[in-house]
Amino acid sequence: MADIKLVEQADVAGKRVLVRVDFNVPIADGVVTDDTRIRRALPTIAYLVGKGAKVILMSHLGRPSGTGYEEKFSIKPAADRLAALVDAPVAFAGDTIGPKAKEAVQNLAGGQILVLENLRFDKREKKNDPGFARALADLAEIYVNDAFGTAHRAHASTAGVAHLLPAYAGYLLQNEVATLTGMLDDPKRPFVAILGGSKVSDKVGVIDSLIDKADTIIIGGGMCFTFLLAQGKAVGASLKEEEWIDRAGEMLKKADAAGCKILLPSDVVVADRFAEDAAVSTVPVDAIPADMMGLDIGPETAKAYADAVAGGKTVFWNGPMGVFEMRPFEAGTKAVAEAMAANAEGDTIIGGGDSVAAVNKFGLADRMTFISTGGGASMELVEGKALPGVEALK
């Protein structure tokens, strides 16, 4: 990250520092139910507070309409949770760039924290509107981006403001980019990548990129059925993308030529419908009944995948092996998560998204080397795309 200025290089003492954090956290009945993202922002916040900065935090939360205040999307519960986690006063502004925010900024002393209301209450945020970016920038003297989870979006708070103030990367953003680029540029080998989720179309660029870098790619989730179709197998009522069958076949050939082993399921758990109480059975992949759908990898596949994970020195995972939210279809995802947790020799990296929910569900998060806060951002970085939020800091 030689071409990006880091937060520790900024002279922040007594200055108003605007920090883009990712407080897009789950909230139920006005209470944060998972504060992981808030905790991940604490090192940068604590550093700035310790240096006597006037810390102004901004974030989005959920998908409000963009036409003003909506109570269920208020960031106030996240601000309340932050106040319980930090050793500093935390104030909350009832708006983002309006009179309440301006007055609260004026009243801020060094070593104090102010949390602005949800950025997306104003539709100009997502449009990277210059006027909105300027209004945000006018609140502060220095900008810090510590929201890797939104770094793939060119919004006013991630890209616009960075061009209007001296801009720096916070510790979370630094750590995410360094870990993921290090994994791609100089992985310990064997490098094993596990890719799941429902659609091949969502992961084509990622698979293409990893074929050139990984030693083994494990394919699970709904997208495996498009690859099985490319091998000439019938997949019954399973999820499939007909228009991507040829492309899946091309990727299998490319991997073969590159010396990258692609592992596909040998057996799957099938059901008569998408439901917790469906009729379930396990079948080989070349014997999927026409009226059944595959909803998880089978036990034989889970064992093979776990063995491959156990042998990896760098293991990267994005996307579940099945519908792990339903008990009858959780075993494949759980087997992969447990194999990663048991791999004490390797670097185990969770690439955000549903994989994070899975390792949390199975109580294995603290046994992973690194867990990314940004599914979409980590995937675009792995794919080789430039992230607007990172580029804006250069």
N, C-alpha and C positions, 0 to 999 in steps of 0.2 A: 504493500500500500504506500509505496514511496511517493506517489504523485498525489496523495491525499493528505491534507493537514489533519492532525489528530487533536482531540480535545485538550490533551496535556500541553500542547504547544500554544494554546490561547492564553492571553492575559485577561482573566475573567474577574479578578478581584474588584468588587463594587460595581461591576457592569451588569446590565440587563441582558441575560442570556436566554434566547428562545430555543427550546429543545423539542424536537419532534420525537415523541415516544409512541409506542404501540400499546395503548391501553384498551384495545379492542377485545375486551374480556367478557366471558359469560356472566350475566346478571339475572338473578331470580328474586322477585319480591324486594327489589331495591338493595340487594346484597350481592357482592361479587362471589361467585361460586368456585372460581379457579383464578388465583392471583399470580400464576406463573409469569405472565408477561410483565406484570408490575414489578415483581421481584427481579426479573432480568434487567430492568432499567435502573435498579438501585445503585450499582457501582458508579455510573455516570452522574446520577443525581447527587449521591453522597460526595463525590469528588468536587462538584461545583459548589455545593453547600459549604464544604470544608474550606474552599478557597474564598469564601465570602461573596460569591456571585448572587445576584437577584435572579432566581431560577423561575422561568415561565414555561410551563409544560403545555403542549398541545397534542391532541390525538383525535382520531375518528373513533366511532363506536357504532357497529351495525350498519344498516342501510336505510337511514331516514330519507324522507322525500326530498329534502334540500330546500324546503320552503319555510323554515323556521323551527322553533322549539317543539320537540316531541318528547314528552316525559319519559317514555319507555327507552329512549335512546340517550338520555342525559348521562354525562360522564361523571356526575356527582358521586355515585357509589364508588367509582374507581378512585376518585380523590379522597373519599373517606377511608378507603382501604389503604391507600398510600400513607395517609396521616398516621395509621396504626403501625406502619413499617419503618418510618424514618424518624430520626431524632432532630426534627426541625419543624417550625410552624408551617402548616399547609393551609393556604386560603383557596377559595373557589370563586371564580368569576362567573356570573350568571349569563354571560355571553362570550363571544369569541373576539370580535374586534370593535364592539360597541362601547358605549359610555361606561358600563360596569367594568369591562376589561381594562379600559384606559385608566379609570380611577384606581382599580386594584393594583395596576402596575405602578402607578405613582406612589402608592402607599407601601410598596414592597421595600424591605430593607435587606442589606447583605445577609446571606445565609438563610433567607426565607424562600418559600416555594409558593407559586401561584399556579393553579390548574385552570386552563381555559375550558369553556364549554365545547361540546362536540363540533369539530371542524365541518362536518358534513351537514350541519343544519343550514349551511349556505351552499347552494349548488355550484357556486363559483370555485369551491375547493377542488372538486374533481375535474373541472375544466382548466385548471391551472391558469385561472383568470389573473391578468397582470395587476388589476386594481385590488383584488383580494390579497394577492401575494404582497403588494406594497403596504396594505393596511396591517398585515401580520408583521412585516419587517419593521414598520414604524414603532412597534411595541418594544423593540430591543436594539442592542448594539452588536450582538454576536449571535450566530446561528449554529446549533449543533444538531446533527441528525443521528438519532439512536434507534430508529425504527426500521430494522432490516425487513420486517414483514410487509412494509409498504414501499420498499426501495425499487420495486419493479413498476411503480406507478409514477407517472410524471404529473403530480398534483401540485397545487400552490404551496402546500406545506412541505413537500419533499424536493421539488425541483425549483419552483418559482422563487421562494425566499432565499435559497442558496446562492442565487445570482445577485441578490440585493444587499447581503450582509457578508462580512468575513465568515466563512463556513468551515466547519470542522466535523470530524466523525467521532461519535461517542464510543465507549468501550464495547457495547453490544454489537454495534455495526462493524467495528474493527474485527472483533472476534469471529463473527459470522463469515465475513468475506475472507479473512485469513484462513479459517478452517476449511471452508469449501474449496477455495482456489488451491490451497495446499494439497488437499485430497486429489484434485484433478491433475495438478502439475507434477506432483512428486509423491504418489501414494506408496505406502509399504505394500509389498506384494506377498501373496496373491491379493488382488483388489477384486472384491465381490460386490456387485450391485444388485439390490433386490427392488424390483419395480412391480407394483400392483395397482389396484384401482380399476375402474370400470371400463375405460376406453383407451384403445390404442391411439386414437387420434389426438388425445391429450398428451401422449408421451413420446410421439414419433421423434421429435427433435432431441429429446433426452436420450432415448435408446440409441439413435444414430451417433450422438456424441460419445456415449459410454462404450459403444462397440470399439472405438479407437483407443480407449483408455483402460477398460476393465479386463480382467482375465476371465471372469464368469459373470453372466447376467442371469438372474433368476426372475422368471415371469410368473405372476400370479394374478388373482383378482379376475374380474370379468373380461379384461382384455386378453387373457390367455386363450379364450375361445376363438378369437380372430386368427391367432397364430396356429391353433390346432386345425382350423379350416384351411389355412395355407398349406398344411401338411396333408390335406385330403381327408381329414377326419370329419365325421358328422357330429354336431354338438347339440342336437335336439332343440329344446326351447331356450337354450342359454343365450345370454346377451351376445350379440355379434354386430360387427360393422362390415357389411358386405363390401362397401366401397374401399375398405382398407385391407382386404385379404391379399391382394397382389403386393401391396407395399410391405405387409408383414412378411410375405415370402421373400421379398428382396432383402429385408433386414436379416433374415436367417442365412441367406447366401453371403451377405456382406460379412456377417460375424464369422462364418465358416472360413472365409478367405483371410480374415484378419487374425485368425487364431483365438478368437474370443468364443468361449463355450456359452451357448444359451440353453438354460434348463427350462423345460416345459413340464406341466403335470403329466404323471402317468396314471393317476386316478383322481376322481373328483367326488365330492359329496353333492348329490342331486336331490331336488325336491319337486313336488308336483305343483307348488306355488310359492310365492315370495311371502312367507309368513313363519312366525315362531313355532306354530303348531302344525306345520306342513308334514306330509308323509316324506320321510327322508331315507335315502340309501346311499351306499358307496359303490361306485362302478369304475372299471377301467375306462380310460378316455376314448377307446375305440368301441365302447359299448354303451354310450349314453342314450337312454330311451328317447324316442322322438317327442314324447309329451312331457319330458322332465327338463329342469334347468339346473345347471351347475351353479352352486352358491358358495363353495369353498373347495380348496385343494383337499385331496384325500390323505389318509394316514401314511401311505407309502411315499407319496410326494413330499409330505411334511418332513418325513425322516430324511429323504434325500436332500431337501433344501437345508435342513438343520445341519447335516453333515458338511455341506458346502460352506455354510456360514461359519461353522466351527474351524474350518481350515483357512479362513480369510485373515489377513493381517490388517487390511482396511476393508470395512464393511459399511456400505451406504444403503439406507432403506427409505423408500418413499412409496407408500400405497399398500393397503391391506391385501391379504391373500384371499379373503372372502368377506361375507357380510358379518363381520365380527361383532356388530352390535346385537346380533341375535345369537342366543346360546348354541343352537344346533350347528351354527356355521362359524364359530369362533376358533376352532381348534388349529386350523392352519396358520392363522395370524399369530395365535398364542405360541405355537411351536417356533416360528421364526423369531419372535420377540425373546423367548426363553433362550434360544440358541445364541442370539446376540449378547444377552445378559451374561451367559456362561463363558463367552469368549474373552477371557481376561487378558490374553496376549495381544489382541487386535485393537485397532481404533474403530469404535462403533459409532456411526454417525446417523442420526435420524433426521431426514430431510423435511421436517415440518408436516403439516396437514394431518390426515387421519392416522398416520403412523404414530404421531405424538399422542393422540387420543388412545391408541391401542396400548402403547407402553405404559400410559397412565392407568388405564383400565386394569392391566395385569400387574400393576404395582412394581414395574421394572425400570421406571425412568431413571432412578438414581444409580443404576448399574450401566448406563450408557456413557460413552466418552463425551458425546456432544449431541445436544438436541437443538435443532434450528427452530427459531420462532416464526419463520416464514416459508410456508409450503410453496406458494407461487413464485416468490423471489428466489428461493433456493433452486427450484426447477429451472428457472430462466438462466440462472448463473451456471448451473451444470450444463445447460444446453449451449452455453457460449454466448448468450445474449448480453449486451451492455444493460446495466440497471440504471435507469434515469436518476434515481435518488443518490446513487454512488457517483455517477458521472458528473453530477452537478457540484460535487465537492472538489473536483479536480481543478 
